[in-house]
Amino acid sequence: MAHYASQLPEGFRICSKVWEEITIPVYARLPRYGSKGGTANPRFLDASVCEELALRPSVEGLGDHAGPFILEFQRSSLALDEFLSKLDRFFSRLPSSPQYAVEIRNPALLGPRYHDLLSAHGVSHVYNHWSTMPSLAAQHATLGRRFTAACVVVRLLTPLGISYADAVERASPYTKLVEPLPRMRTETAELIRQAAAERRSIYVLANNRAEGNAPLTVHALVDLLISTPRRQAR
């Protein structure tokens, strides 16, 4: 981590994904999990393990370059009440600094209770453009068009309605834009403008599998922000 930090320009901050052993309640029956497949994860949302093995090494190594820590939660059988209760207890036991962001892949979790819990802990919702999630604008609408933290995180991952495997096949070998996603770009720009107007920092993380080539997606977003005037507040 310190070696990475030594190569970064001043002011550049890294968004880190927290180790998946903190965010998986039950290991899927996949070869990579070996004998753990199908079993409960004793480290799920264990704040002490997260702080010791994920947060502390990154913060110490990255220093001022440490940005938000992203906790990605895949779909699971956890009910809304159980998930929110565990998440509340988890953040209550973590240090208030650094910044945190929660990414969910289950649209049913979106809503006022989820928003209020994140807001109470100053944690960002990760607006993720992902196969089975609603559009970025729909996610924001479900959250009352109100951000939950001083920072905002957006992840542009795959086209909507396309599986991860199909997105990989569609975009490989990631050398060009295979298909622009104008709605994704427009909605991302709107989130950026609102965050900037409210003086919140915003991190937009582009993946090759969204449009085929992440750097070109970033350039397109910059061009859109420059060329399109900000909408009048409604």
SVG drawing of the C-alpha trace seen along z (x, -y; Angstrom):
<svg xmlns="http://www.w3.org/2000/svg" viewBox="-39 -27 46 56">
<polyline fill="none" stroke="black" stroke-width="0.4" points="0.0,0.0 2.8,-2.4 4.5,-1.6 1.3,-2.5 1.0,-5.7 4.5,-6.8 3.6,-6.8 0.4,-9.0 0.1,-12.7 -1.0,-14.9 -4.7,-14.8 -5.3,-11.5 -7.4,-9.2 -7.9,-5.5 -11.3,-3.7 -10.7,-0.3 -13.0,2.7 -13.2,4.4 -12.2,8.1 -15.2,10.2 -14.9,12.4 -16.4,9.4 -19.4,9.1 -20.5,12.6 -22.9,14.2 -22.8,17.7 -20.1,18.9 -21.5,19.9 -20.9,23.4 -18.1,22.3 -14.7,23.9 -12.8,20.9 -14.3,21.4 -13.4,25.0 -14.7,26.8 -16.2,23.6 -18.8,23.6 -22.4,23.6 -21.3,22.9 -22.0,19.8 -19.2,17.2 -18.2,16.5 -16.5,13.3 -19.5,11.7 -19.7,8.1 -17.2,8.6 -16.0,5.1 -12.9,6.1 -11.7,8.3 -12.5,5.6 -10.5,3.0 -7.5,5.2 -7.2,6.9 -8.7,4.4 -8.9,0.8 -5.7,0.4 -3.2,1.8 -4.7,-0.3 -4.9,-3.5 -1.4,-3.1 0.0,-2.3 -2.0,-4.8 -2.0,-7.7 -3.6,-10.8 -4.4,-8.8 -6.9,-6.6 -10.4,-7.2 -13.7,-5.5 -13.8,-1.8 -16.4,0.0 -18.4,2.9 -20.1,4.8 -23.0,7.1 -24.2,9.6 -27.7,11.0 -28.3,13.2 -31.2,14.8 -30.9,12.2 -34.2,10.4 -34.3,6.6 -34.6,6.4 -31.7,8.8 -29.4,7.2 -30.0,3.6 -29.7,4.7 -26.3,6.3 -25.2,3.4 -26.1,0.9 -24.2,2.9 -21.2,3.2 -20.9,-0.5 -21.5,-1.3 -18.4,0.6 -16.1,-0.8 -14.1,-4.0 -15.9,-6.9 -13.0,-7.7 -12.2,-6.7 -15.1,-7.1 -17.3,-4.1 -19.6,-3.2 -22.1,-0.3 -22.9,1.4 -25.9,3.6 -27.1,5.8 -30.6,6.4 -33.0,3.6 -35.5,4.6 -33.1,3.2 -33.4,-0.3 -35.7,-2.6 -36.1,-5.1 -34.9,-2.7 -31.7,-1.9 -31.2,-5.6 -31.7,-6.6 -29.3,-4.0 -26.5,-5.0 -27.2,-8.7 -27.0,-8.1 -23.5,-6.6 -22.3,-9.0 -21.9,-6.1 -22.4,-6.6 -24.7,-4.4 -22.8,-3.2 -24.8,-4.0 -24.0,-0.9 -24.8,-0.5 -25.1,3.3 -27.0,6.1 -29.9,6.6 -30.1,3.2 -32.4,0.2 -30.9,-2.7 -28.7,-5.2 -31.6,-7.7 -34.1,-5.2 -31.8,-4.3 -31.4,-8.0 -35.2,-8.5 -35.8,-5.5 -33.5,-7.3 -35.4,-10.5 -32.8,-12.1 -30.8,-12.7 -27.2,-11.7 -26.3,-10.0 -22.7,-11.1 -20.1,-13.8 -18.8,-11.6 -20.7,-10.0 -19.5,-6.8 -20.6,-5.7 -19.6,-2.4 -20.2,-1.9 -19.9,1.9 -22.1,3.5 -25.0,2.6 -28.4,3.1 -30.2,6.3 -27.0,8.1 -25.3,10.8 -21.7,10.4 -20.6,13.2 -22.3,11.7 -20.9,8.2 -17.4,9.7 -17.9,11.4 -19.5,8.2 -16.6,5.9 -13.5,8.1 -10.7,7.3 -11.5,3.9 -9.7,1.9 -12.7,-0.3 -16.2,-1.5 -18.4,1.4 -21.7,-0.4 -22.1,-3.8 -24.7,-4.0 -26.0,-7.5 -28.5,-7.1 -25.8,-5.9 -23.6,-8.8 -26.4,-11.4 -27.5,-10.0 -23.9,-9.9 -23.4,-13.5 -26.5,-14.5 -25.2,-12.8 -21.8,-14.6 -23.5,-17.9 -25.7,-17.5 -22.8,-16.3 -20.6,-19.3 -23.5,-21.7 -23.8,-20.3 -20.0,-20.5 -19.6,-16.7 -16.7,-14.8 -17.7,-12.3 -15.8,-9.2 -16.9,-7.7 -15.3,-4.3 -15.6,-3.1 -15.2,0.5 -14.2,1.8 -17.3,4.0 -19.7,1.0 -19.0,-0.3 -15.9,1.7 -13.1,-0.7 -13.1,-2.5 -10.7,-5.4 -12.9,-6.3 -16.0,-6.2 -14.3,-8.7 -13.4,-11.0 -17.0,-10.8 -18.2,-11.8 -15.8,-14.7 -17.0,-15.9 -20.6,-15.6 -20.0,-17.7 -18.3,-20.4 -20.7,-20.6 -24.0,-20.3 -25.2,-23.2 -26.4,-22.2 -30.2,-21.8 -32.1,-24.4 -33.1,-23.1 -36.7,-21.7"/>
</svg>
